[in-house]
Amino acid sequence: MPEGDVETYHSEGKWRNRIEGHEDLPGDHASRESAIEAGRAEAQDRKVEHIVRRLDGTIGERSSHGHDPRNVPG
């Protein structure tokens, strides 16, 4: 399984997911919510961070699903 966080992003009128720095995951999504749901599930399976980007490409939210390399309480 490739290493890298799962990223949800918007491109060419559709929402998509990809492994950051690697490849796109299969499937386009008509809504942001369905793409986030699929991306979150993939991140949980891989135990990596899920990054959700806004339409302008900036990071809107991040959530960790098991792999948190930083020593941050909470």
Secondary structure as the mmCIF struct_conf table of DSSP 4:
data_model
#
loop_
_struct_conf.conf_type_id
_struct_conf.id
_struct_conf.beg_label_comp_id
_struct_conf.beg_label_asym_id
_struct_conf.beg_label_seq_id
_struct_conf.end_label_comp_id
_struct_conf.end_label_asym_id
_struct_conf.end_label_seq_id
BEND BEND1 GLY A 4 GLY A 4
STRN STRN1 VAL A 6 SER A 11
TURN_TY1_P TURN_TY1_P1 GLU A 12 GLY A 13
STRN STRN2 LYS A 14 ILE A 19
TURN_TY1_P TURN_TY1_P2 GLU A 20 GLY A 21
BEND BEND2 HIS A 22 HIS A 22
STRN STRN3 ASP A 24 ASP A 24
HELX_LH_PP_P HELX_LH_PP_P1 LEU A 25 LEU A 25
BEND BEND3 PRO A 26 PRO A 26
STRN STRN4 HIS A 29 HIS A 29
BEND BEND4 ALA A 30 SER A 31
HELX_RH_AL_P HELX_RH_AL_P1 ARG A 32 ARG A 46
TURN_TY1_P TURN_TY1_P3 LYS A 47 LYS A 47
STRN STRN5 GLU A 49 ARG A 53
TURN_TY1_P TURN_TY1_P4 LEU A 55 ASP A 56
BEND BEND5 GLY A 57 THR A 58
STRN STRN6 ILE A 59 SER A 64
BEND BEND6 HIS A 65 GLY A 66
BEND BEND7 ARG A 70 ARG A 70
#
